[in-house]
Amino acid sequence: MPEKTAAVENVQKNEIESNGPKVSAFSLASIRGKKALEESSKNFVKESVHLPTETFTETEMLIQWTKYAKKLGDKGFKIMESILLINDPVLKEKTKIHFELPNEGSKLDFESEKNGLLGHLRSHLHNHDISIEVIVNESITSARSFNDQDRYNRLHEINPNIELLRTTFGLDLNA
């Protein structure tokens, strides 16, 4: 802790010890006290803290991102977990993470949890220069099946044995 100057100590002693009338804010004594206080604060040297800035890979970042999302899900924050797992974040440059969300509502929810996520990433990746940039891309659409034939084709892509099931039970797509 920096040492106090004699003028500041005198002003503080006068304030503590004086039970009499207070000094006006416009008096010369109060102006001198303020100047002495300003001078003492100028002498204060902020301690420089060296935070770790180790390099990390995108894979390490993705692992920690997913761990944090799972931790939120375990605590019952399922919506936040799903927002974090909508897309994989992309590491641009060395420490800038780009995360794409489908709408502004998701972005607002994400922003409320951003500081917690940053703290987790910074501590587990040992790099305090990490930042997250959120990009809203409303053109993201999911491929949806609209009719029975489209749904069947999609299921057939996933599991070709669906054809065996359909023929065994004599199922018709038009029913």
C-alpha positions in Angstrom: 0.0 0.0 0.0 1.4 3.4 -0.9 2.5 5.7 1.9 0.3 8.7 2.6 1.7 12.2 2.4 1.7 14.3 5.5 -0.9 16.7 4.1 -3.4 13.9 3.4 -2.8 12.5 6.9 -3.4 16.0 8.4 -6.6 16.4 6.5 -7.8 13.0 7.5 -6.9 13.6 11.2 -8.7 16.9 11.1 -11.8 15.3 9.7 -11.7 12.5 12.3 -10.8 14.7 15.3 -12.9 17.8 14.6 -16.2 17.6 16.3 -16.7 21.3 15.8 -17.9 23.1 12.7 -17.2 21.4 9.4 -14.9 23.1 6.8 -16.8 24.6 3.8 -16.3 22.9 0.5 -15.4 26.3 -0.9 -12.7 27.2 1.7 -9.0 27.3 1.1 -8.4 24.4 3.5 -10.7 22.1 1.6 -9.1 23.1 -1.7 -5.6 22.3 -0.2 -6.9 19.0 1.1 -8.3 18.0 -2.3 -5.0 19.0 -4.0 -3.1 16.9 -1.5 -5.4 14.0 -2.0 -4.9 14.3 -5.8 -1.2 14.5 -5.4 -1.1 11.3 -3.3 -3.2 9.4 -5.8 -0.8 10.5 -8.6 2.0 8.8 -6.7 0.2 5.5 -6.6 1.7 3.1 -9.1 -0.7 0.4 -10.3 0.8 -3.0 -9.9 1.2 -4.6 -13.2 -0.3 -8.1 -13.3 1.0 -10.5 -15.9 -1.8 -12.9 -16.9 -1.0 -16.0 -18.9 -1.3 -16.0 -22.6 -0.4 -19.5 -23.7 -1.3 -20.7 -27.2 -4.1 -23.2 -27.8 -5.6 -25.0 -30.7 -9.1 -24.9 -32.0 -9.7 -28.4 -30.8 -8.7 -27.6 -27.2 -11.1 -24.6 -27.4 -13.9 -26.7 -28.7 -13.4 -29.3 -25.9 -13.6 -26.6 -23.2 -16.6 -24.9 -24.9 -18.5 -28.2 -24.9 -17.5 -29.0 -21.3 -18.9 -25.6 -20.2 -22.1 -26.2 -22.2 -22.5 -29.7 -20.5 -21.8 -28.1 -17.1 -24.7 -25.6 -17.7 -27.0 -28.5 -18.9 -26.2 -30.4 -15.7 -27.1 -27.4 -13.6 -30.5 -27.2 -15.4 -29.8 -24.5 -17.9 -30.8 -26.6 -20.9 -31.7 -23.6 -23.2 -28.2 -22.1 -22.7 -26.6 -25.4 -23.3 -28.5 -25.8 -26.6 -27.5 -22.2 -27.6 -23.8 -23.0 -27.0 -24.1 -26.2 -29.0 -26.0 -24.8 -32.0 -22.8 -24.3 -34.0 -19.2 -25.0 -33.4 -17.3 -21.8 -32.7 -14.4 -21.0 -35.0 -11.0 -19.8 -33.9 -9.9 -16.8 -35.9 -6.5 -15.3 -35.5 -4.9 -16.5 -32.2 -7.4 -15.6 -29.6 -10.6 -14.4 -31.3 -13.5 -16.8 -31.3 -16.3 -16.3 -33.9 -19.6 -17.8 -32.9 -22.6 -17.8 -35.3 -26.2 -17.7 -34.0 -29.4 -18.0 -35.9 -31.2 -14.9 -34.4 -31.1 -11.9 -32.1 -32.9 -13.7 -29.3 -30.2 -16.3 -29.1 -27.6 -13.6 -29.2 -29.2 -11.9 -26.2 -29.4 -15.1 -24.2 -25.8 -15.8 -25.1 -24.6 -12.4 -24.1 -26.0 -13.0 -20.6 -23.7 -16.0 -20.2 -20.8 -14.7 -22.2 -18.7 -13.6 -19.2 -19.0 -17.0 -17.5 -18.0 -18.7 -20.7 -15.0 -16.4 -21.2 -13.9 -16.9 -17.6 -14.0 -20.7 -18.1 -12.1 -20.6 -21.4 -9.5 -18.2 -20.1 -8.8 -20.2 -17.0 -8.8 -23.7 -18.7 -6.9 -22.6 -21.8 -4.5 -20.4 -19.8 -4.9 -17.4 -22.1 -6.5 -14.2 -20.9 -6.5 -12.5 -24.3 -9.4 -14.6 -25.5 -12.4 -12.7 -26.9 -15.7 -13.9 -28.4 -17.4 -12.2 -31.4 -21.0 -13.2 -31.9 -22.4 -13.1 -35.5 -26.1 -13.3 -36.2 -26.8 -15.2 -39.4 -30.6 -15.4 -40.0 -30.1 -17.2 -43.3 -29.3 -20.4 -41.4 -32.1 -22.9 -42.2 -32.5 -26.5 -41.5 -33.5 -28.9 -44.2 -37.0 -30.0 -43.4 -39.0 -32.7 -45.0 -42.3 -31.4 -46.2 -44.2 -34.5 -47.5 -44.3 -38.2 -46.8 -41.9 -39.1 -49.7 -39.3 -36.5 -48.5 -39.5 -37.9 -44.9 -39.1 -41.5 -46.2 -36.1 -40.5 -48.3 -34.5 -38.8 -45.3 -35.1 -41.9 -43.1 -33.7 -44.1 -45.9 -30.6 -42.0 -46.0 -30.1 -42.5 -42.3 -30.9 -46.2 -42.2 -31.3 -48.1 -45.5 -32.9 -51.0 -43.6 -36.1 -48.9 -43.5 -36.9 -50.4 -47.0 -36.8 -53.9 -45.5 -39.3 -52.8 -42.8 -41.6 -51.2 -45.4 -41.7 -54.3 -47.6 -42.0 -56.8 -44.7 -45.1 -55.1 -43.3 -46.5 -54.0 -46.7 -46.4 -50.3 -45.8 -47.4 -47.7 -48.3 -46.3 -44.1 -48.4 -49.5 -42.7 -49.8 -51.8 -44.1 -47.1 
